[in-house]
Each structure stands twice: as C-alpha cells, then as structure tokens.
Amino acid sequence: MTAGGPVALVAGATGPIGRAVVRALAADGARVAALSRSGDRVDGCVQALACDLGDPAALDAALSAVEAGSGPVEILVNAAHPPAGFGTPVAELDPGVLAAQLAGAAAHAALCARVVPGMRRLGRGRVVYVAGASMARPLPGAGGYAAAKAAGAALTRQLALEEGTAGITANVVAPGRVLDPESASEPSASAAALGQELARRLALPTFPSPDDVAAAVRLLVASPALTGQTLWVTGGEPITA
Ligand SMILES: NC(=O)c1ccc[n+]([C@@H]2O[C@H](COP(=O)([O-])OP(=O)(O)OC[C@H]3O[C@@H](n4cnc5c(N)ncnc54)[C@H](OP(=O)(O)O)[C@@H]3O)[C@@H](O)[C@H]2O)c1
C-alpha cells in the first residue's frame, strides 16, 4: 500500500460528471481510482480501471487492483449508469430496456457490497450515489431511467441506516439537467425542446455544470454528519420528493 490521502473510487469516471468528481477529490488530496468500461485515464486519477460493473468477476478484479495499488477504498462515488435511453412511454417500455436501466441500480448494490466490508474494517467510509432528479419529477419517456435511479437512491438510504454505526455515511446527489461547458456536441431537437422546458423551471440563470455536481459530492464526502440525505443539484428547479 502506498502512503497518502484516502483512497477514492469513482465509477463512471469518464463522463463529464465523473471527470469533475475525480478532479475535485484529487484536489482534496484523495488518491482516486477512475473506473469505466473503457478504462480511459482521467485527469487527477492515480489508477484507471476498465470494468463492466455488470460482470461480478471484473468488478472483484478491479477492486482487488485498487486495494493492491493504493489500499482499501474509503470513498465510493458512483456516477456510472447505462445510456438513459429517454423517449419510450412506460406503456410501451420493452422489458429488456427496463432491465438494462435497472442494471445500473444492481451495479450500485454490487459496488457497495464489494467496498463496504473494507470500510467497516477502516471504521469509516463515504458512499455517494449520483442519481437524477427524474427519480422524483417525471419527464415524458424517462420511466425506466427514473425507476433505476429511484432504486439506486433507495439502496443508498438503506445503506446509510445500516452502516452508520460503522462510521460509514451514504448520500445521494440528484442532478437535474447538467450542461457541460467542455461539450461541443449539439443536442438533438427533442433534447433541446426538453432543455427549454426545464430552463423555464430554474431559479438560477443557468443549469448546473459538472463542477457544480462535483461540489455537492465534495461536501458530502467532507461531512461526517450528513448521511441518508439527497442533494438536488437542479439550479433551483423545485423538486418535491
Ligand atoms: N449529464 C446529465 O445531464 C445528468 C443529469 C442527471 C443525472 N446524471 C447522472 O449522472 C451520472 C453521470 O452522468 P454523465 O452524463 O457525466 O455520464 P455519461 O457521459 O453518461 O457517462 C457514463 C459513465 O458511466 C460509465 N458506465 C456506464 N455503464 C457502465 C458499466 N456497466 N460499467 C462501468 N461503467 C459504466 C461510462 O463508462 P464508458 O464511457 O467507458 O462506457 C461513463 O464513464 C449518471 O449516473 C447520470 O445518469 C447525469
């Protein structure tokens, strides 16, 4: 094991939010392992891991590599999720599409099951699940995604209750629409229309950025007293959960 700050694992590290979380945790002194299917390196990480979270053997091997390289994981931030696949009403939802979305929540459970025993041995730990405001505010065609995020958030709140006495906190960050200033891609016509509709609901002038989501993650990682909470990073769009 190498000396240094706490060991963090960021799953879904290659997306805009994951990249921002890796940068933020590294700036706070954590030694960050960045996990994605591609295994691409991310600025600020000490280790990049290629792993499909749906493959238990690959997950175990990735975590073993982190433990061998840096030590037990003290901070887990899970920003991984299958492509959202918005657009299909619940009444027309293909069971396979729904199962693919729910696999994102199952992967969260598998990640927690793999890292929590090490956190218990350390006597401390932080789990942050990146959900989505859709879990509480229906949008047309977002049913499978919303169900998966609600399941992941429920698992996280359970974990908070069950592991608190071990010094482990577990919290949810639920972004609404996030605008990535580094993205050059134009949204589709339907995404642009949805963006205009959501923009009318904001209190603030702009949608949050990936760095804004990372700031919420950072707060939850820093706090020993916040657990079982959900931070809605929506730019002020009111969410009634
Ligand atoms: N962006 C938004 O506006 C927004 C809004 C609300 C909530 N969210 C949530 O925030 C999180 C991050 O979103 P994002 O837009 O930054 O990410 P993204 O661009 O959708 O990237 C998803 C990340 O998850 C990884 N991933 C997906 N399936 C995986 C699997 N089976 N095993 C391992 N890694 C997997 C991807 O790795 P590969 O690239 O290698 O496949 C990638 O790193 C997601 O959970 C998303 O639902 C995003």
The ligand as a MOL file (V3000), in Angstrom:
LIG
                    3D

  0  0  0     0  0            999 V3000
M  V30 BEGIN CTAB
M  V30 COUNTS 48 52 0 0 0
M  V30 BEGIN ATOM
M  V30 1 N -25.4050 14.6120 -17.6060 0
M  V30 2 C -26.5910 14.9450 -17.0770 0
M  V30 3 O -27.2670 15.9090 -17.5200 0
M  V30 4 C -27.1270 14.1610 -15.9070 0
M  V30 5 C -28.2990 14.6090 -15.2730 0
M  V30 6 C -28.7820 13.8780 -14.1750 0
M  V30 7 C -28.1260 12.7400 -13.7490 0
M  V30 8 N -26.9990 12.3150 -14.4080 0 CHG=1
M  V30 9 C -26.3380 11.1070 -13.9250 0
M  V30 10 O -25.0100 11.4430 -13.5860 0
M  V30 11 C -24.1520 10.3340 -13.8460 0
M  V30 12 C -23.0240 10.7920 -14.7490 0
M  V30 13 O -23.5820 11.3250 -15.9380 0
M  V30 14 P -22.6420 11.8180 -17.1210 0
M  V30 15 O -23.5360 12.4730 -18.1250 0
M  V30 16 O -21.4920 12.5650 -16.5760 0 CHG=-1
M  V30 17 O -22.0670 10.4110 -17.6360 0
M  V30 18 P -22.0970 9.6950 -19.0670 0
M  V30 19 O -21.4680 10.6010 -20.0830 0
M  V30 20 O -23.4600 9.1640 -19.3160 0
M  V30 21 O -21.0810 8.5070 -18.7840 0
M  V30 22 C -21.4640 7.3890 -18.0230 0
M  V30 23 C -20.2580 6.8200 -17.3220 0
M  V30 24 O -20.6420 5.5570 -16.7440 0
M  V30 25 C -19.7860 4.5420 -17.2590 0
M  V30 26 N -20.5460 3.3130 -17.3590 0
M  V30 27 C -21.7480 3.1190 -17.9360 0
M  V30 28 N -22.1150 1.8410 -17.8180 0
M  V30 29 C -21.1290 1.2170 -17.1370 0
M  V30 30 C -20.9070 -0.1180 -16.7070 0
M  V30 31 N -21.7890 -1.1070 -16.9580 0
M  V30 32 N -19.7600 -0.4070 -16.0440 0
M  V30 33 C -18.8560 0.5670 -15.7930 0
M  V30 34 N -19.0020 1.8420 -16.1640 0
M  V30 35 C -20.1250 2.1610 -16.8330 0
M  V30 36 C -19.2960 5.0670 -18.5920 0
M  V30 37 O -18.1070 4.3900 -18.9890 0
M  V30 38 P -17.7830 4.1740 -20.5640 0
M  V30 39 O -17.8190 5.5640 -21.1640 0
M  V30 40 O -16.4500 3.5520 -20.6080 0
M  V30 41 O -18.8900 3.3100 -21.0940 0
M  V30 42 C -19.0740 6.5360 -18.2440 0
M  V30 43 O -17.8700 6.6670 -17.5060 0
M  V30 44 C -25.0230 9.2470 -14.4780 0
M  V30 45 O -25.3990 8.3410 -13.4870 0
M  V30 46 C -26.2240 10.0190 -14.9800 0
M  V30 47 O -27.3930 9.2230 -15.0180 0
M  V30 48 C -26.4890 12.9970 -15.4660 0
M  V30 END ATOM
M  V30 BEGIN BOND
M  V30 1 1 1 2
M  V30 2 2 2 3
M  V30 3 1 2 4
M  V30 4 1 4 5
M  V30 5 2 4 48
M  V30 6 2 5 6
M  V30 7 1 6 7
M  V30 8 2 7 8
M  V30 9 1 8 9
M  V30 10 1 8 48
M  V30 11 1 9 10
M  V30 12 1 9 46
M  V30 13 1 10 11
M  V30 14 1 11 12
M  V30 15 1 11 44
M  V30 16 1 12 13
M  V30 17 1 13 14
M  V30 18 2 14 15
M  V30 19 1 14 16
M  V30 20 1 14 17
M  V30 21 1 17 18
M  V30 22 2 18 19
M  V30 23 1 18 20
M  V30 24 1 18 21
M  V30 25 1 21 22
M  V30 26 1 22 23
M  V30 27 1 23 24
M  V30 28 1 23 42
M  V30 29 1 24 25
M  V30 30 1 25 26
M  V30 31 1 25 36
M  V30 32 1 26 27
M  V30 33 1 26 35
M  V30 34 2 27 28
M  V30 35 1 28 29
M  V30 36 1 29 30
M  V30 37 2 29 35
M  V30 38 1 30 31
M  V30 39 2 30 32
M  V30 40 1 32 33
M  V30 41 2 33 34
M  V30 42 1 34 35
M  V30 43 1 36 37
M  V30 44 1 36 42
M  V30 45 1 37 38
M  V30 46 2 38 39
M  V30 47 1 38 40
M  V30 48 1 38 41
M  V30 49 1 42 43
M  V30 50 1 44 45
M  V30 51 1 44 46
M  V30 52 1 46 47
M  V30 END BOND
M  V30 END CTAB
M  END
